[in-house]
């Protein structure tokens, strides 16, 4: 049992002991009395033993007189509370309340045991919609507008321009974020930030949301319109315009002369001579989902025609001989040859690595078997891809039939839904750390914990974002936000060489490793003006339930406003947790939504909510050796 260290602890322990007496024959008795041998108790057993007396067997509050506890099994809390929030509250308790500390030296629960309890609590959350069942193409934008207005507008703005949450309507964001990225972000959220996990939504509901978000993107021109522009507009004019567009949007990845870099070489004659205008058209307007190649849907037919013409001017576009009448291959045999000959560069199942992603839906739908045979057999000049046909004397020597089997395997991959985030595994993480400190830390925090820019070391974000997404964001920036293009050749600050982008990505991937009990940085401004404005807003909107100084209050039977001015709570709660709770409220409780457009009683803007959080944070003593961050 936890040791009492003061009157509040003594009161908590007394209430806890009385609660145990009231649960005779219940889960506590069962857990304590059963013969478990030397087996470590699982999370359900530990929860029954240490938590259920006060919080209820299913986390919906106990029924013991004299104990008022927050509901743990609340969809709204589970949606925004990170595992670290539960870990830290369980370990440190809440002084001045009936929640004791359970960490070693107090309640003598180890970190591993607390992790098991948190896992049990997290098990109350539904699994969420299956990502393979979600897609913007099966959603209805009109229905999605209703979902967005009710669930998203309070944080992301009524038109997706951002607020507490990121700007979703940004042209460059929509160009690089594919449906899988958006769907996973909606279903799994961003624990520790203001982005909740919408696991209660069906696959169709998420698809409706995606359809509405995609409606903010411009409708691209058709291939027929582009071909018409190529026929009608003079070639010299198309090359002139295309050169300007290429310099603004393509150089950073593909090189000024199409020699390649972050993206593949475009100037090789065995590439240009093997593809038609339709291949280039789809690459430009549909991109390569999950990679650094954005979907430029906003370009006009004349713009796309100009780009195609300029790209063709980079090298010899004379047609190369392509094989015809290729027979069908054996995909199972092809899988073996792929794993031996191709996976070292292109990744397992074609997900990509140091070489491009082959299992990309747009690529495989755009490329013919004849083109694949040509590139596998004879390679791509200007790239590390050397022909595998025996006469080419490459690192691996294959026969015609074996290459055909590999193509059959790639076509088999085209029918699968491979949910893997591309991690190339290349780049110098040590050098990337230096570049990150010089170019990124001021906005995103020294350890990616977030500051004026979003948190980057968030496990859910890193599990969702491919290396290509991270690279493209650095290259393109984020229109409508302070995030400027960071790579040479772009229109922003451009301090990073294209060859070093992967080094920064490699450094960021170090955060991708499991890091339980992590800490996050404060986000809202801690200036005197922000705190004072937050004080006024708190008094007008929050003090009636939480008390003028945030120490909590009761307002009739069944109503309970927890203390916010509590050191353990403030240490455990991230700013995202506080922002989301104020903006969205807490269903099935008196806590209503306060964000403008969120359907609650409040009409607070995102700046107002941030200022309230600044005021709440002013109750928290700064950590030893640290200083509060002042607004610049």
Secondary structure, 3 states (H helix, E strand, C coil): CCCCCCHHHHHHHHHHHHHHHCCCCCHHHHHHHCCCCCCCCCHHHHHHHHCHHHHCCCCCCCCCCCCCCCCCCCHHHHHHCCHHHHHHHHHHCECCCCECCCECCCCCECHHHHHHHHHHHHCCCCCCCCHHHCCHHHCCHHHHHHHHHHHCHHHHCCCCCCCCCCCCCCHHHHHHCCHHHHHHHHHHCCCCCCCCCCCCCCHHHHHHHHHHHHCCCCCCCCHHHHHHHHHHCCHHHHHHHHHHHHHHHCHHHHCCCCCCCCCCCCCCHHHHCCCCHHHHHHHHHHCCCCCCCCCCCCCCHHHHHHHHHHHHHCCCCCCCCCCCCCCCCCHHHHHHHHHHHCHHHHCHHHCCCCCCCCCCHHHHHHCCHHHHHHHHHHECCCCCCECCEHHHCCCCCECHHHHHHHHHHHHHHHCCCCCCCCCCCCCCHHHHHHHHHHHCHHHHCCCCCCCCCCCCCCHHHHHHCCHHHHHHHHHHCCCCCCCCCCECCCCCCCCECHHHHHHHHHHHHHHHCCCCCCCCCCCCCCCHHHHHHHHHHHHHHCHHHHCCCCCCEECCCCCEECCCCCHHHHHHCCHHHHHHHHHHCCCCCCCCCCECCCCCCCCECHHHHHHHHHHHHCCCCCCCCCCCCCCC
